Amino acid sequence: ALAGKVEWEGTTDTVNPLFAILFLTPFWAVGLGILYYLMYQGRRRARITVKNGELSIHEATLTGARDYVWRLGEIDEIRVNVNRTTSPPRTRLAISPQGGAPAFLLGNRPNDELQWLAAELRRAAGFEKSPLASHPA
């Protein structure tokens, strides 16, 4: 096999290298996809800052970074959103500006961590809203 001579079982015919490449490609693709996913999840970072009357969140992933900035007076609600249409249910931090659509962030964090983070952000922002967007059933 190392010399490039792979034979079909029971015959002396060799396997065409193109056939071997085509046969192995899906396995390599799945393996590389899993490796990319693990690296992507492992490299996710977030920096959250509340200062000078603003809440800013910087999310960095393997493929890029996104920045979100809200004035504290423009934030209507900071809560944990539970999306039950997915299996398992997906929890994420929801920041709702006044009169706008909420931003859903940090979907890769455990529910307990998001609950704590939402409470800390509400406290740091100087207002308290409903502690939970949804209660466990």
N, C-alpha and C positions, 0 to 999 in steps of 0.2 A: 504494500500500500504506500509506503514512503517513497518508493521508486516510481510511483505513478502507474503501476501495473496491477489493476484490480480486475479480477476475472469473475464472470458470471458463475454462479454455483453450478457444478456439474458439466461445465464446458471449458474450453480453452480460449473462448472469446473474451477480449478485454472490454471493460466498461468505458464508453466514450466519456472523456472529462467534462464535456458540456452537459451530459445527462447528470453526472454527479453534482455539478454546480447547481443545476436547476432543481435537483432533488433536495439539496441542502439549504437552498436560499430561504424557504419559509421558516426553517428552524433557526437560522441565523437572525432573520428579521424579528421573530418573537423574542429571542434572547436579547437582542440589542434594544428592542422596545421596552422590555422589562428593566434593563439596565438604565435606560434613559429615564423611565418613570421613577425609579429609586433615587437616581441622582437629582431629579427635579424636586422630589419631595424632601430630600435631605438638604437641599440648598435654599429652601424657602426661608426668608428672613423678613422681619417686620420691625420698624422703629416707630414708636408712637410718642408724640410730644404734645403736651398742653402747656402753652406759654404765650404771653403777649395777646391774650384774648383769642387764640386760635388753637384748633385741634388739627394736628397734621399726622398723617400716616404714610410711611414710606414702605412699600412692599417690594422686595427684590427676589427674583426667581432665577433659575438657570437661563431663561430666555430673555430676561429684561427686568425693568423696574417700573413701578407706577407710584405716583405721588398723589395724595388726596389732602386737601386743605379746606377747612370750614371755619368761619368765624363762630365763636361760641354762641353769640346771640342769634345766629341763623339756624342752629341745631334744634330741632323739635324733639327728637327722641334718640336715645342710645339704648339698644336692647339686643337680645339674642334672638335670632330668627331660626325657627325649626321648619325645614322644608320636608314635609311628610310624603311628598309625591315621589321621593327617591327611596330606594331600599339599599342600605339602611337609611333612616332619616338623616338629613344633612343639616348640621348646625353651623351658623356663621354669625358674625357680628354685623348688626344692621345699624347704620347711622342715617337718620332721616332728617334732611334739611327742611325748613319750613317751605311748604308749597312745592316741594320737589320729590322725585323718586328716591327711595332709600338706596344707599350704597351697601352692598353686601361684601364683607371682607373676612379674611382669615378663616376660610372654610376648612382648613386642614387642622384646626385645633380641636381638642376635646371639649365637650359641652361644659364641664366644670370650670375649665380654664376660661372659656368665653364668658361664663356667668360672672366670674371674679373680675375679669377685665372690664366688662360692661359696668359693673358696680364701681370699680375704681375710676373709670373714665367719667361716669356721672358725678362722682365725688370731686374729681379734679376739675371738672368743668363748672362746678358750683351749682349744680341743680340735680334734683333727684326725680326720676320718673318711675314708672312701674318697673320693679326690678326684673320681671320676666315677661317676655313677649308671649310665651306659652308655657303652661305648666305641664309637667309630665302626667300622662293619663294614668 
